[in-house]
Amino acid sequence: MLNTTDNKWKSALPYVLALALALAVPLFIDNAYIMHLVIMTCVWGVVVNNWNLTLGYGGMFHIAQLSLFAVGGYMSGILIKQMMISPWWGLLVGGVFAALTSLVIGLPALRVKGIYLILLTYAFHFGIKELTDHFREFTGGSMGLVVPGFRIGGTLLKNWQLYYVILALLIISFAVNRGVIRSYVGKALMAVRDSEVLANSTGINPYKYKLITFVLAAFLSGVAGAFYASYLSVIGTEIFSFTLIVNALGMIVIGGMGTL
């Protein structure tokens, strides 16, 4: 029993040290621009962590993650402005709309794979961009959508305070992904990735587990998109740029595809 406890503590120690270091970051950074970079690192950490769940662990090579991230930001911003909801509620709104949108694209797209999945999600990505350009009275078009920032008691939060908000979202995203990977859903997903035919022969429904993780990853990315919009107080069509897709894929590859 003692050895088991010691082993658990030793395995948890790197996470505890990483968390302690992350919590202490604002104590060592007093430069606003550097803090902004740290916050944006956490934002993209949430996005690529969830993209990696479907791409690295699920073997679904799609490029819809950035558009789902954008959907979360835009829908949150629109409802904050049009319905005067709080940006805090906007986080949930962004996640829900991104998840619903992922169902729209996932139900047909996840039935195919390879180049066909890439092409379908690529078309979806630019279809969302065209919608933001067309409904410019809501989205601001190429000028961007101005979104109110996060407040508590009428006071606008400072960067170091917002850092803890996005850090919490990153930790939640990491914990959820870790839980999924260790669960039956994760094991089934990786079995499908390694051999869909073999997984199917053992009673695993590939389509079911792909869709579950695709929607979950979309929800968490949508929350990050809502944070992104309210943090910067604006979201524009540059979020759909091919450069950002390449950058995000680079983060996954350099960080280790199929690893947390």
ChimeraX commands (.cxc) that place a marker at each C-alpha (Angstrom):
marker #1 position 0.00,0.00,0.00 radius 0.5
marker #1 position 2.84,2.39,0.91 radius 0.5
marker #1 position 4.66,1.68,-2.37 radius 0.5
marker #1 position 1.46,2.29,-4.32 radius 0.5
marker #1 position 0.98,5.65,-2.59 radius 0.5
marker #1 position 4.61,6.60,-3.23 radius 0.5
marker #1 position 4.31,5.67,-6.91 radius 0.5
marker #1 position 1.15,7.74,-7.30 radius 0.5
marker #1 position 2.86,10.72,-5.68 radius 0.5
marker #1 position 5.91,10.35,-7.90 radius 0.5
marker #1 position 3.74,10.17,-11.03 radius 0.5
marker #1 position 1.77,13.24,-9.91 radius 0.5
marker #1 position 4.84,15.28,-8.93 radius 0.5
marker #1 position 5.59,16.64,-12.46 radius 0.5
marker #1 position 1.99,17.85,-12.76 radius 0.5
marker #1 position 2.11,19.49,-9.33 radius 0.5
marker #1 position 5.37,21.28,-10.18 radius 0.5
marker #1 position 4.04,22.38,-13.57 radius 0.5
marker #1 position 0.88,23.73,-11.93 radius 0.5
marker #1 position 2.86,25.58,-9.26 radius 0.5
marker #1 position 5.08,27.14,-11.93 radius 0.5
marker #1 position 2.05,28.12,-14.04 radius 0.5
marker #1 position 0.32,29.75,-11.06 radius 0.5
marker #1 position 3.47,31.76,-10.29 radius 0.5
marker #1 position 3.91,33.15,-13.82 radius 0.5
marker #1 position 2.29,36.59,-13.14 radius 0.5
marker #1 position 4.69,37.09,-10.19 radius 0.5
marker #1 position 7.66,37.09,-12.57 radius 0.5
marker #1 position 6.19,38.93,-15.56 radius 0.5
marker #1 position 5.37,42.64,-15.33 radius 0.5
marker #1 position 5.53,43.33,-19.06 radius 0.5
marker #1 position 2.02,43.58,-20.58 radius 0.5
marker #1 position 3.11,42.31,-24.00 radius 0.5
marker #1 position 4.90,39.25,-22.59 radius 0.5
marker #1 position 1.83,38.46,-20.49 radius 0.5
marker #1 position -0.28,38.77,-23.64 radius 0.5
marker #1 position 1.96,36.20,-25.35 radius 0.5
marker #1 position 1.59,33.85,-22.39 radius 0.5
marker #1 position -2.21,34.20,-22.50 radius 0.5
marker #1 position -2.31,33.54,-26.24 radius 0.5
marker #1 position -0.07,30.51,-25.72 radius 0.5
marker #1 position -2.68,29.12,-23.34 radius 0.5
marker #1 position -5.50,29.89,-25.81 radius 0.5
marker #1 position -3.78,27.99,-28.60 radius 0.5
marker #1 position -2.86,25.30,-26.08 radius 0.5
marker #1 position -6.57,24.60,-25.57 radius 0.5
marker #1 position -7.24,24.54,-29.33 radius 0.5
marker #1 position -4.39,22.24,-30.35 radius 0.5
marker #1 position -4.86,20.00,-27.31 radius 0.5
marker #1 position -8.37,19.24,-28.52 radius 0.5
marker #1 position -7.40,19.07,-32.17 radius 0.5
marker #1 position -4.77,16.52,-31.12 radius 0.5
marker #1 position -7.52,14.45,-29.47 radius 0.5
marker #1 position -9.20,13.91,-32.84 radius 0.5
marker #1 position -6.11,14.06,-35.05 radius 0.5
marker #1 position -3.38,12.43,-32.97 radius 0.5
marker #1 position -5.44,9.98,-30.93 radius 0.5
marker #1 position -8.37,9.53,-33.32 radius 0.5
marker #1 position -6.52,9.56,-36.63 radius 0.5
marker #1 position -9.09,11.99,-38.11 radius 0.5
marker #1 position -7.06,14.28,-40.34 radius 0.5
marker #1 position -9.40,17.25,-40.56 radius 0.5
marker #1 position -8.93,21.01,-40.53 radius 0.5
marker #1 position -12.24,22.07,-39.00 radius 0.5
marker #1 position -10.84,22.90,-35.56 radius 0.5
marker #1 position -10.01,26.53,-36.36 radius 0.5
marker #1 position -13.45,27.15,-37.84 radius 0.5
marker #1 position -15.10,25.65,-34.74 radius 0.5
marker #1 position -12.89,27.88,-32.62 radius 0.5
marker #1 position -14.09,30.83,-34.73 radius 0.5
marker #1 position -17.74,29.78,-34.40 radius 0.5
marker #1 position -17.38,29.87,-30.62 radius 0.5
marker #1 position -15.88,33.35,-30.75 radius 0.5
marker #1 position -18.35,34.81,-33.22 radius 0.5
marker #1 position -21.51,33.34,-31.68 radius 0.5
marker #1 position -20.42,34.38,-28.21 radius 0.5
marker #1 position -19.65,37.91,-29.43 radius 0.5
marker #1 position -22.92,38.23,-31.36 radius 0.5
marker #1 position -25.08,37.16,-28.41 radius 0.5
marker #1 position -23.11,39.33,-25.99 radius 0.5
marker #1 position -23.81,42.36,-28.21 radius 0.5
marker #1 position -27.30,41.53,-29.44 radius 0.5
marker #1 position -28.78,39.98,-26.28 radius 0.5
marker #1 position -26.54,41.70,-23.75 radius 0.5
marker #1 position -25.48,38.47,-22.07 radius 0.5
marker #1 position -22.39,38.43,-19.86 radius 0.5
marker #1 position -19.07,37.44,-21.48 radius 0.5
marker #1 position -18.84,34.81,-18.74 radius 0.5
marker #1 position -22.01,33.18,-20.08 radius 0.5
marker #1 position -20.52,33.74,-23.52 radius 0.5
marker #1 position -17.92,31.06,-22.75 radius 0.5
marker #1 position -20.68,28.46,-22.41 radius 0.5
marker #1 position -22.53,29.85,-25.44 radius 0.5
marker #1 position -19.39,29.59,-27.57 radius 0.5
marker #1 position -18.83,25.99,-26.53 radius 0.5
marker #1 position -22.45,24.95,-27.17 radius 0.5
marker #1 position -22.64,26.56,-30.63 radius 0.5
marker #1 position -19.28,25.07,-31.62 radius 0.5
marker #1 position -20.48,21.61,-30.50 radius 0.5
marker #1 position -23.75,21.97,-32.45 radius 0.5
marker #1 position -21.83,23.14,-35.51 radius 0.5
marker #1 position -19.48,20.16,-35.19 radius 0.5
marker #1 position -22.52,17.89,-35.41 radius 0.5
marker #1 position -23.54,19.55,-38.69 radius 0.5
marker #1 position -20.15,18.88,-40.25 radius 0.5
marker #1 position -19.31,15.70,-38.33 radius 0.5
marker #1 position -22.43,13.67,-39.16 radius 0.5
marker #1 position -21.63,13.55,-42.90 radius 0.5
marker #1 position -17.86,14.19,-42.90 radius 0.5
marker #1 position -16.79,11.53,-40.40 radius 0.5
marker #1 position -18.25,8.80,-42.62 radius 0.5
marker #1 position -15.32,9.37,-44.98 radius 0.5
marker #1 position -11.58,9.56,-44.33 radius 0.5
marker #1 position -8.31,10.55,-45.91 radius 0.5
marker #1 position -8.32,13.23,-48.58 radius 0.5
marker #1 position -12.14,13.30,-48.64 radius 0.5
marker #1 position -12.31,14.28,-44.97 radius 0.5
marker #1 position -9.69,16.98,-45.53 radius 0.5
marker #1 position -11.60,18.40,-48.51 radius 0.5
marker #1 position -14.96,18.37,-46.71 radius 0.5
marker #1 position -13.63,20.13,-43.62 radius 0.5
marker #1 position -11.64,22.56,-45.77 radius 0.5
marker #1 position -14.84,23.47,-47.62 radius 0.5
marker #1 position -16.64,23.84,-44.30 radius 0.5
marker #1 position -13.86,26.10,-42.99 radius 0.5
marker #1 position -14.20,28.55,-45.84 radius 0.5
marker #1 position -17.97,28.21,-45.88 radius 0.5
marker #1 position -18.03,29.60,-42.34 radius 0.5
marker #1 position -15.74,32.43,-43.46 radius 0.5
marker #1 position -18.13,33.29,-46.30 radius 0.5
marker #1 position -21.04,33.39,-43.85 radius 0.5
marker #1 position -19.18,35.88,-41.65 radius 0.5
marker #1 position -18.56,38.06,-44.70 radius 0.5
marker #1 position -22.18,37.79,-45.87 radius 0.5
marker #1 position -23.85,38.56,-42.53 radius 0.5
marker #1 position -21.63,41.52,-41.83 radius 0.5
marker #1 position -24.40,43.38,-39.97 radius 0.5
marker #1 position -23.94,40.78,-37.21 radius 0.5
marker #1 position -20.31,39.74,-37.64 radius 0.5
marker #1 position -18.74,43.04,-38.71 radius 0.5
marker #1 position -17.45,41.43,-41.93 radius 0.5
marker #1 position -13.84,42.22,-42.77 radius 0.5
marker #1 position -13.83,45.00,-40.16 radius 0.5
marker #1 position -14.31,42.47,-37.37 radius 0.5
marker #1 position -16.76,42.16,-34.51 radius 0.5
marker #1 position -16.14,44.29,-31.42 radius 0.5
marker #1 position -16.85,42.27,-28.28 radius 0.5
marker #1 position -17.13,43.56,-24.68 radius 0.5
marker #1 position -14.40,42.33,-22.34 radius 0.5
marker #1 position -14.61,40.37,-19.11 radius 0.5
marker #1 position -15.74,42.31,-16.04 radius 0.5
marker #1 position -16.36,41.60,-12.38 radius 0.5
marker #1 position -18.56,44.11,-10.60 radius 0.5
marker #1 position -18.25,46.53,-13.50 radius 0.5
marker #1 position -14.44,46.48,-13.39 radius 0.5
marker #1 position -12.59,45.31,-16.50 radius 0.5
marker #1 position -10.23,42.47,-15.66 radius 0.5
marker #1 position -6.51,42.99,-16.12 radius 0.5
marker #1 position -4.23,40.72,-18.12 radius 0.5
marker #1 position -2.84,38.85,-15.13 radius 0.5
marker #1 position -6.38,38.11,-13.94 radius 0.5
marker #1 position -7.41,36.89,-17.40 radius 0.5
marker #1 position -4.33,34.69,-17.43 radius 0.5
marker #1 position -5.77,32.67,-14.55 radius 0.5
marker #1 position -9.08,32.32,-16.41 radius 0.5
marker #1 position -7.46,30.85,-19.53 radius 0.5
marker #1 position -5.05,28.79,-17.40 radius 0.5
marker #1 position -8.10,27.22,-15.71 radius 0.5
marker #1 position -9.59,26.45,-19.15 radius 0.5
marker #1 position -6.29,24.90,-20.27 radius 0.5
marker #1 position -6.10,22.72,-17.15 radius 0.5
marker #1 position -9.73,21.63,-17.59 radius 0.5
marker #1 position -9.07,20.83,-21.26 radius 0.5
marker #1 position -5.98,18.82,-20.35 radius 0.5
marker #1 position -7.82,16.94,-17.59 radius 0.5
marker #1 position -10.82,16.16,-19.83 radius 0.5
marker #1 position -8.59,14.92,-22.65 radius 0.5
marker #1 position -6.56,12.80,-20.23 radius 0.5
marker #1 position -9.76,11.32,-18.83 radius 0.5
marker #1 position -11.09,10.54,-22.31 radius 0.5
marker #1 position -7.84,8.92,-23.42 radius 0.5
marker #1 position -7.77,6.66,-20.35 radius 0.5
marker #1 position -11.45,5.74,-20.66 radius 0.5
marker #1 position -13.08,3.09,-22.84 radius 0.5
marker #1 position -13.93,5.82,-25.36 radius 0.5
marker #1 position -10.26,6.70,-25.72 radius 0.5
marker #1 position -9.18,3.08,-26.01 radius 0.5
marker #1 position -11.84,2.48,-28.66 radius 0.5
marker #1 position -10.80,5.65,-30.51 radius 0.5
marker #1 position -7.15,4.59,-30.63 radius 0.5
marker #1 position -8.15,1.10,-31.75 radius 0.5
marker #1 position -10.07,2.67,-34.63 radius 0.5
marker #1 position -7.06,4.84,-35.47 radius 0.5
marker #1 position -4.71,1.84,-35.59 radius 0.5
marker #1 position -7.04,-0.45,-37.56 radius 0.5
marker #1 position -10.63,0.49,-38.27 radius 0.5
marker #1 position -11.41,-2.89,-39.81 radius 0.5
marker #1 position -10.07,-4.79,-36.79 radius 0.5
marker #1 position -11.83,-2.46,-34.34 radius 0.5
marker #1 position -15.09,-2.89,-36.21 radius 0.5
marker #1 position -14.74,-6.67,-36.10 radius 0.5
marker #1 position -14.50,-6.56,-32.28 radius 0.5
marker #1 position -17.81,-4.70,-31.96 radius 0.5
marker #1 position -16.49,-1.14,-31.83 radius 0.5
marker #1 position -18.52,1.38,-33.82 radius 0.5
marker #1 position -15.86,3.65,-35.39 radius 0.5
marker #1 position -18.34,6.35,-36.43 radius 0.5
marker #1 position -19.80,6.60,-32.92 radius 0.5
marker #1 position -16.50,7.18,-31.13 radius 0.5
marker #1 position -15.19,9.52,-33.78 radius 0.5
marker #1 position -18.31,11.67,-33.47 radius 0.5
marker #1 position -18.22,11.72,-29.65 radius 0.5
marker #1 position -14.64,12.99,-29.52 radius 0.5
marker #1 position -15.16,15.37,-32.45 radius 0.5
marker #1 position -18.06,17.08,-30.64 radius 0.5
marker #1 position -16.23,17.16,-27.29 radius 0.5
marker #1 position -13.13,18.70,-28.89 radius 0.5
marker #1 position -15.36,21.26,-30.65 radius 0.5
marker #1 position -17.04,22.28,-27.38 radius 0.5
marker #1 position -13.75,22.98,-25.61 radius 0.5
marker #1 position -12.34,24.81,-28.66 radius 0.5
marker #1 position -15.53,26.89,-28.83 radius 0.5
marker #1 position -15.05,27.93,-25.20 radius 0.5
marker #1 position -11.49,28.98,-26.07 radius 0.5
marker #1 position -12.85,30.93,-29.07 radius 0.5
marker #1 position -15.31,32.78,-26.84 radius 0.5
marker #1 position -12.49,33.67,-24.45 radius 0.5
marker #1 position -10.33,34.80,-27.37 radius 0.5
marker #1 position -13.04,37.17,-28.65 radius 0.5
marker #1 position -13.75,38.80,-25.28 radius 0.5
marker #1 position -10.08,38.90,-24.29 radius 0.5
marker #1 position -9.02,40.77,-27.44 radius 0.5
marker #1 position -12.37,42.64,-27.52 radius 0.5
marker #1 position -12.54,41.86,-31.25 radius 0.5
marker #1 position -12.67,38.87,-33.58 radius 0.5
marker #1 position -12.18,39.13,-37.34 radius 0.5
marker #1 position -11.90,37.00,-40.46 radius 0.5
marker #1 position -8.12,36.73,-40.06 radius 0.5
marker #1 position -8.90,33.84,-37.73 radius 0.5
marker #1 position -9.70,31.80,-40.86 radius 0.5
marker #1 position -6.29,32.36,-42.46 radius 0.5
marker #1 position -4.41,29.34,-43.79 radius 0.5
marker #1 position -1.35,30.53,-41.85 radius 0.5
marker #1 position -3.12,29.90,-38.54 radius 0.5
marker #1 position -4.08,26.39,-39.67 radius 0.5
marker #1 position -0.43,25.66,-40.49 radius 0.5
marker #1 position 0.74,27.21,-37.20 radius 0.5
marker #1 position -1.71,25.12,-35.16 radius 0.5
marker #1 position -0.72,21.92,-37.00 radius 0.5
marker #1 position 2.92,22.83,-36.33 radius 0.5
marker #1 position 2.17,23.08,-32.62 radius 0.5
marker #1 position 0.67,19.59,-32.63 radius 0.5
marker #1 position 3.60,18.08,-34.57 radius 0.5
marker #1 position 6.30,19.79,-32.49 radius 0.5
marker #1 position 4.47,19.10,-29.23 radius 0.5
marker #1 position 4.02,15.45,-30.19 radius 0.5
marker #1 position 1.08,14.14,-32.17 radius 0.5
marker #1 position -0.85,11.60,-30.13 radius 0.5
marker #1 position 0.67,12.74,-26.81 radius 0.5
marker #1 position -0.62,15.17,-24.20 radius 0.5
marker link #1:1,2 radius 0.2
marker link #1:2,3 radius 0.2
marker link #1:3,4 radius 0.2
marker link #1:4,5 radius 0.2
marker link #1:5,6 radius 0.2
marker link #1:6,7 radius 0.2
marker link #1:7,8 radius 0.2
marker link #1:8,9 radius 0.2
marker link #1:9,10 radius 0.2
marker link #1:10,11 radius 0.2
marker link #1:11,12 radius 0.2
marker link #1:12,13 radius 0.2
marker link #1:13,14 radius 0.2
marker link #1:14,15 radius 0.2
marker link #1:15,16 radius 0.2
marker link #1:16,17 radius 0.2
marker link #1:17,18 radius 0.2
marker link #1:18,19 radius 0.2
marker link #1:19,20 radius 0.2
marker link #1:20,21 radius 0.2
marker link #1:21,22 radius 0.2
marker link #1:22,23 radius 0.2
marker link #1:23,24 radius 0.2
marker link #1:24,25 radius 0.2
marker link #1:25,26 radius 0.2
marker link #1:26,27 radius 0.2
marker link #1:27,28 radius 0.2
marker link #1:28,29 radius 0.2
marker link #1:29,30 radius 0.2
marker link #1:30,31 radius 0.2
marker link #1:31,32 radius 0.2
marker link #1:32,33 radius 0.2
marker link #1:33,34 radius 0.2
marker link #1:34,35 radius 0.2
marker link #1:35,36 radius 0.2
marker link #1:36,37 radius 0.2
marker link #1:37,38 radius 0.2
marker link #1:38,39 radius 0.2
marker link #1:39,40 radius 0.2
marker link #1:40,41 radius 0.2
marker link #1:41,42 radius 0.2
marker link #1:42,43 radius 0.2
marker link #1:43,44 radius 0.2
marker link #1:44,45 radius 0.2
marker link #1:45,46 radius 0.2
marker link #1:46,47 radius 0.2
marker link #1:47,48 radius 0.2
marker link #1:48,49 radius 0.2
marker link #1:49,50 radius 0.2
marker link #1:50,51 radius 0.2
marker link #1:51,52 radius 0.2
marker link #1:52,53 radius 0.2
marker link #1:53,54 radius 0.2
marker link #1:54,55 radius 0.2
marker link #1:55,56 radius 0.2
marker link #1:56,57 radius 0.2
marker link #1:57,58 radius 0.2
marker link #1:58,59 radius 0.2
marker link #1:59,60 radius 0.2
marker link #1:60,61 radius 0.2
marker link #1:61,62 radius 0.2
marker link #1:62,63 radius 0.2
marker link #1:63,64 radius 0.2
marker link #1:64,65 radius 0.2
marker link #1:65,66 radius 0.2
marker link #1:66,67 radius 0.2
marker link #1:67,68 radius 0.2
marker link #1:68,69 radius 0.2
marker link #1:69,70 radius 0.2
marker link #1:70,71 radius 0.2
marker link #1:71,72 radius 0.2
marker link #1:72,73 radius 0.2
marker link #1:73,74 radius 0.2
marker link #1:74,75 radius 0.2
marker link #1:75,76 radius 0.2
marker link #1:76,77 radius 0.2
marker link #1:77,78 radius 0.2
marker link #1:78,79 radius 0.2
marker link #1:79,80 radius 0.2
marker link #1:80,81 radius 0.2
marker link #1:81,82 radius 0.2
marker link #1:82,83 radius 0.2
marker link #1:83,84 radius 0.2
marker link #1:84,85 radius 0.2
marker link #1:85,86 radius 0.2
marker link #1:86,87 radius 0.2
marker link #1:87,88 radius 0.2
marker link #1:88,89 radius 0.2
marker link #1:89,90 radius 0.2
marker link #1:90,91 radius 0.2
marker link #1:91,92 radius 0.2
marker link #1:92,93 radius 0.2
marker link #1:93,94 radius 0.2
marker link #1:94,95 radius 0.2
marker link #1:95,96 radius 0.2
marker link #1:96,97 radius 0.2
marker link #1:97,98 radius 0.2
marker link #1:98,99 radius 0.2
marker link #1:99,100 radius 0.2
marker link #1:100,101 radius 0.2
marker link #1:101,102 radius 0.2
marker link #1:102,103 radius 0.2
marker link #1:103,104 radius 0.2
marker link #1:104,105 radius 0.2
marker link #1:105,106 radius 0.2
marker link #1:106,107 radius 0.2
marker link #1:107,108 radius 0.2
marker link #1:108,109 radius 0.2
marker link #1:109,110 radius 0.2
marker link #1:110,111 radius 0.2
marker link #1:111,112 radius 0.2
marker link #1:112,113 radius 0.2
marker link #1:113,114 radius 0.2
marker link #1:114,115 radius 0.2
marker link #1:115,116 radius 0.2
marker link #1:116,117 radius 0.2
marker link #1:117,118 radius 0.2
marker link #1:118,119 radius 0.2
marker link #1:119,120 radius 0.2
marker link #1:120,121 radius 0.2
marker link #1:121,122 radius 0.2
marker link #1:122,123 radius 0.2
marker link #1:123,124 radius 0.2
marker link #1:124,125 radius 0.2
marker link #1:125,126 radius 0.2
marker link #1:126,127 radius 0.2
marker link #1:127,128 radius 0.2
marker link #1:128,129 radius 0.2
marker link #1:129,130 radius 0.2
marker link #1:130,131 radius 0.2
marker link #1:131,132 radius 0.2
marker link #1:132,133 radius 0.2
marker link #1:133,134 radius 0.2
marker link #1:134,135 radius 0.2
marker link #1:135,136 radius 0.2
marker link #1:136,137 radius 0.2
marker link #1:137,138 radius 0.2
marker link #1:138,139 radius 0.2
marker link #1:139,140 radius 0.2
marker link #1:140,141 radius 0.2
marker link #1:141,142 radius 0.2
marker link #1:142,143 radius 0.2
marker link #1:143,144 radius 0.2
marker link #1:144,145 radius 0.2
marker link #1:145,146 radius 0.2
marker link #1:146,147 radius 0.2
marker link #1:147,148 radius 0.2
marker link #1:148,149 radius 0.2
marker link #1:149,150 radius 0.2
marker link #1:150,151 radius 0.2
marker link #1:151,152 radius 0.2
marker link #1:152,153 radius 0.2
marker link #1:153,154 radius 0.2
marker link #1:154,155 radius 0.2
marker link #1:155,156 radius 0.2
marker link #1:156,157 radius 0.2
marker link #1:157,158 radius 0.2
marker link #1:158,159 radius 0.2
marker link #1:159,160 radius 0.2
marker link #1:160,161 radius 0.2
marker link #1:161,162 radius 0.2
marker link #1:162,163 radius 0.2
marker link #1:163,164 radius 0.2
marker link #1:164,165 radius 0.2
marker link #1:165,166 radius 0.2
marker link #1:166,167 radius 0.2
marker link #1:167,168 radius 0.2
marker link #1:168,169 radius 0.2
marker link #1:169,170 radius 0.2
marker link #1:170,171 radius 0.2
marker link #1:171,172 radius 0.2
marker link #1:172,173 radius 0.2
marker link #1:173,174 radius 0.2
marker link #1:174,175 radius 0.2
marker link #1:175,176 radius 0.2
marker link #1:176,177 radius 0.2
marker link #1:177,178 radius 0.2
marker link #1:178,179 radius 0.2
marker link #1:179,180 radius 0.2
marker link #1:180,181 radius 0.2
marker link #1:181,182 radius 0.2
marker link #1:182,183 radius 0.2
marker link #1:183,184 radius 0.2
marker link #1:184,185 radius 0.2
marker link #1:185,186 radius 0.2
marker link #1:186,187 radius 0.2
marker link #1:187,188 radius 0.2
marker link #1:188,189 radius 0.2
marker link #1:189,190 radius 0.2
marker link #1:190,191 radius 0.2
marker link #1:191,192 radius 0.2
marker link #1:192,193 radius 0.2
marker link #1:193,194 radius 0.2
marker link #1:194,195 radius 0.2
marker link #1:195,196 radius 0.2
marker link #1:196,197 radius 0.2
marker link #1:197,198 radius 0.2
marker link #1:198,199 radius 0.2
marker link #1:199,200 radius 0.2
marker link #1:200,201 radius 0.2
marker link #1:201,202 radius 0.2
marker link #1:202,203 radius 0.2
marker link #1:203,204 radius 0.2
marker link #1:204,205 radius 0.2
marker link #1:205,206 radius 0.2
marker link #1:206,207 radius 0.2
marker link #1:207,208 radius 0.2
marker link #1:208,209 radius 0.2
marker link #1:209,210 radius 0.2
marker link #1:210,211 radius 0.2
marker link #1:211,212 radius 0.2
marker link #1:212,213 radius 0.2
marker link #1:213,214 radius 0.2
marker link #1:214,215 radius 0.2
marker link #1:215,216 radius 0.2
marker link #1:216,217 radius 0.2
marker link #1:217,218 radius 0.2
marker link #1:218,219 radius 0.2
marker link #1:219,220 radius 0.2
marker link #1:220,221 radius 0.2
marker link #1:221,222 radius 0.2
marker link #1:222,223 radius 0.2
marker link #1:223,224 radius 0.2
marker link #1:224,225 radius 0.2
marker link #1:225,226 radius 0.2
marker link #1:226,227 radius 0.2
marker link #1:227,228 radius 0.2
marker link #1:228,229 radius 0.2
marker link #1:229,230 radius 0.2
marker link #1:230,231 radius 0.2
marker link #1:231,232 radius 0.2
marker link #1:232,233 radius 0.2
marker link #1:233,234 radius 0.2
marker link #1:234,235 radius 0.2
marker link #1:235,236 radius 0.2
marker link #1:236,237 radius 0.2
marker link #1:237,238 radius 0.2
marker link #1:238,239 radius 0.2
marker link #1:239,240 radius 0.2
marker link #1:240,241 radius 0.2
marker link #1:241,242 radius 0.2
marker link #1:242,243 radius 0.2
marker link #1:243,244 radius 0.2
marker link #1:244,245 radius 0.2
marker link #1:245,246 radius 0.2
marker link #1:246,247 radius 0.2
marker link #1:247,248 radius 0.2
marker link #1:248,249 radius 0.2
marker link #1:249,250 radius 0.2
marker link #1:250,251 radius 0.2
marker link #1:251,252 radius 0.2
marker link #1:252,253 radius 0.2
marker link #1:253,254 radius 0.2
marker link #1:254,255 radius 0.2
marker link #1:255,256 radius 0.2
marker link #1:256,257 radius 0.2
marker link #1:257,258 radius 0.2
marker link #1:258,259 radius 0.2
marker link #1:259,260 radius 0.2
view
